[in-house]
Amino acid sequence: MNNKLKTAWIEDDKSRKACYRKRKICLLKKLNELTILCDVSAFVIIYGPEKDELVVWPSRPVVQELLEKFLRMPLVDQCRKMLDQKAYLKERAAKIQEQIRKAKKKNHEMKMKDILRKIQEGKPLSEFETSDLIDFILFLEEKMLEIQERVELLEQHVPQGAGEKEKGKEIENNAVNIPRNENITGGICSSNNMGENEKSGFRLMGVDIKVRHLIHEGNNGGTQK
């Protein structure tokens, strides 16, 4: 059975004061350990339930010295790591939103790769939803752009004046030194012709597919939910 004390207001006056004394000793002990183990300066001021009870740790002169040292710091340094409840919750919310965004992106890529697998297995485009085909086209265009950026990065390492054969070998040799994007699958590659055709289509399993043809076929044969 879990006997952990519930974090809530203690109604009984005697129990509340006993809890205060116990937790105060624990807090001062942990703070003392923190200053020793991590070599940091710290102090604590506790206003207890009794009017005349005021706890100052480690001592009033030390607390006064640390306060003056803190106030002499530039305002930017004072607020650099300072968090109130609102700022803490805002920071936590931003981290959660980023985690959600990454999860959505991962799920979307898994869905697009599943569509690619089904196309490779021979499933007709007319059996896909039109919205899925459009998302798939955008996904392919994004990967094509990443490939083009990678090619341009590799070509920057090719010496000027090299022939086509030498360029190909140099790019191949330099490729091992450029970090790869694991999201780019082997079944997707840009067209060999560097021109308008590359922007209007993609090459899948060795076959050039026009984007406009894919949209047209999807609109004619796709089902709507």
N, C-alpha and C positions, 0 to 999 in steps of 0.2 A: 504494500500500500504506500502511496506517495504522501509523505508527511510534509512536503514543501509548503512553506508559509505562503498563503495567497497575498499578492501585492494589493492591498486595499486598506482603507482606513480602519483602524482597530477601535472598536467602540468602547471596550472596557478600559478605563483610565489606568488601572494598575498594570494590565497586560501591555498597554501601549508604552508606558514609561519603561517597563522592563525590556521591551523590544528595542526601544531607543538606546538604552545603555549598552545592550549587547551589540547592536549594529554599529554604534559609534566606535566601540573598541575595535571591531573588525575593520572598519573603514580606516582608522588611524594606523592600524597594523599593516594593511595592504599598501597604504600610501608611503609608509616608511620603507617597505620592501621595494617599492617602485623607484624611489629616489636612490636607493643603494644599488640595486641591480642594473638600472639604466643610466645612472649618473645624471639625473635631472633634478632641477630645482622645483619644489612644489610646496604649497601651503594650503591649509583648509581652515575655514571659519564656519562654525556650526552654531546656529541659534537654536537652543534647546527649548523644550516645552515650558521650563521655568523661566520667569522673567529675568532673574539675575544670573542665569546660567549661560555662559558664552565660552565656547571652546575655540582656542586659537592654537593651531599646531604648525610648526614645532615650537615657536615662541613669538611673542609680540615683536621684538626687535627684528627677527628674521623676516617675519611677515611684512613689516614696514619697509625693510630693505628691498625685498622682492617686488613690492608694489611700486616703489619709487623707480626701480630699474625698469619695470614694465612700462611705466608712464613716460620714461625718457626715450623709449623706442619710437621710431617713426610710426605714424598712424597706419601706414600700409602693412608694416611688420606686425603691429598689434592685431590687426584683423585678418591676417593671412590664413591662419588655421582656426579662426574663431567660428563656431557654429551655434546658432540658437535652434530651437525646436523646428521653426519654420524652414530654416536653411537646410537642416538635416533631412527633413521629410522631402524637401524639393530635390536634394541630391539623390536620395534613395529612389524617388519616383523616376528621375532621369535614368538611373542605372537599370531600373526595371523596364522602362520603355526601350532602352537599347537592347536588352536581352530579348524582348518581344520582337523587335525589328529583325534581329539576327535569326530568331527561330522562324519567322515568317519567310525570310529570304531562303533559308535552308529548305523549308517545306516546298517553296515554289520551285527551287532548282530540282528537287527530287521528283516533283510532278512533271516538269519539263523533260527530265531524263527518262521518265517512264513513257512519255509520249514518243520520244525519240526511239526508244527500244521497240515500241509497238510498230512504228513506221518501218524500222529495220526488219521486223519480222513479217512485214507485208500487209499490215492492216491498211485498208483504203482510207484516204483522207476524208471521204464523204461520211465515214462513220464517227468522226470526231465532232465535238461541239465547235461551232464557229468561234466562240469566245476563247476556247482552248487553243485553236489554231492561231488566232491573232496573238495570244500570249506566247505561243511557241515561236512565232516569227520574230517577235520582239526579243525573245530570249536568244535566238540564233544571231540576230543582228548585234546584240550586245557582245556575244562571244566572238563574232567576226571582228568587231572593233578591237577587242582585247588582243586577238591574233595579229591584226594589222599593227597595233602599237608595239607588240613584241617583235614583229619583223623589222619595223623601223628602228627599234632599239638595237637589234642585232646588226643592222646595216650601218649603224654609226661606228661600229668597230672594224668595218671593212676599209682597207687602205684605198685612197683615191687612185684612179688609173688602172685598177685591177680589172681583168676581163670577166665575162659572165661565169666561166668555169671556176676561175679563182675566187670570185665573189661567193659562189655557191659553197665551195669548200671552206672559205673563211667563216661564213655564216654558220655552217654546220659545226665548225670547231668552237666558235664562240657561244653556241647555244648551251653548252654544258655549264657555262659560267653565269648564265642568266637565270634567276629564280623562276620556276615554272608556276603557272596558275593551275591548281588542281581542278578547277571548275571547267576547264576547257577539255572536252572529251575528244577522243581520236576520231569520232564519226563526224565532227563538224570542222570544216575548214573553209577558208575563203577561196574565191575563184582565182584561177591562174591569170586571168586577164585583169589588169589593174585599171579599172575604169568604171563607167556607169553601171556595167553589168554586175559589178561586185556589190554595189549599193542596192540593187533591185532584186537580188536573189542570193542563194547560198548553194554550196556544194555538199551533198549528202550521199555518203557511200559511193563516191565517184560519179555522181549524177548532179548536173546543174539544175536547180529548181528555181524558177522565177517566183518572186514574192507575190506579184500580182496574179499569177496563175493559181497559186496556192490559196489566196484569198477568194478568187473567183470560184474555185472548185468547192471551197468550204461554204461559201454563201449559197451555192446551188444545191449541195447535197447534205449539208450539216443539219442536224436536228436541233430544235430549240426546246428548252424546258420552260 
